[in-house]
Amino acid sequence: MRIKGRRIWALAIAGALLVFLLCLLAGCGKTQSTETTPGSTQAPGQEAVDQASPDSTQAPGQEQAQPGMSSNGEQKADKPGKKVEILKNGSFEMGHYGWSPQEGTIITEDDGNKCVSVKYSWGLYQFLEVHQGQTYEITCQVRQDQEPISTARMCIIFYSKDHKILNERTVDIIHIPGNEWEDIPPATFTVPKGAAFTKLFLLSNGHGSVCFDNISITPVAGDSAEAEKS
């Protein structure tokens, strides 16, 4: 009986050890796995609040505003007097980008420089985002293209909100260039009160064609106060 009791006790101990080993192998006592999908930055156990498009930096629940637009959908305007370039693609390195494509021929010169060649036509223009009362400076380079010798003309026309031309406020910049690139003397213009939008036209004032390049339009410093009052 004593030997049999010892055997039972030994078997009980062996069984307990076996159960303990099986428990260790099965991971008993460990915390629950918090593995997430590969590449996920979501915290373990955290549910996604909002799904944004790939590469989006939008915070969960925050509406994304378009570039240049406020959160309520209104167009954001540059601060008057801020020294920024308001003309797009004035070097024509991106072809007709920013300009109306109806007129004007993009030319690539021998050195790789790009410019635009125009004849007498009102088909090459660009809308300008300007502020009433603000003065702007415009600079440009021009040269002759095809004969006969013609005048290079830059015309800035202001329109009212009902799309009527403010004739008394039209700005005309006229220059007769040579066969080599030269600068048109810098000129300034002030946006009149009542102007809702503006267009810059490039054209030849003759039977030949002229080339334009490196056009720049920037606000003149010191006019911000006057523009803000308008």
Buried (B, 14 or more C-beta within 10 A) or exposed (E): EEEEEEEEEEEEEEEEEEEEEEEEEEEEEEEEEEEEEEEEEEEEEEEEEEEEEEEEEEEEEEEEBEEEEEEEEEEEEBEBBEEEEBBBBBBBBEEBEEBBEEBBBBBEEEEEBBBBBBBBBBBBBBBBEBBBBBBBBBBBBBBBBBEEBBBBBBBBBBBEEEEEEBEEBEBEBEBEBEEEBBEBEEBEBBBBEBBEBBBBBBBBBBEBBBBBBBBBBBBBEEBBEBBBEB
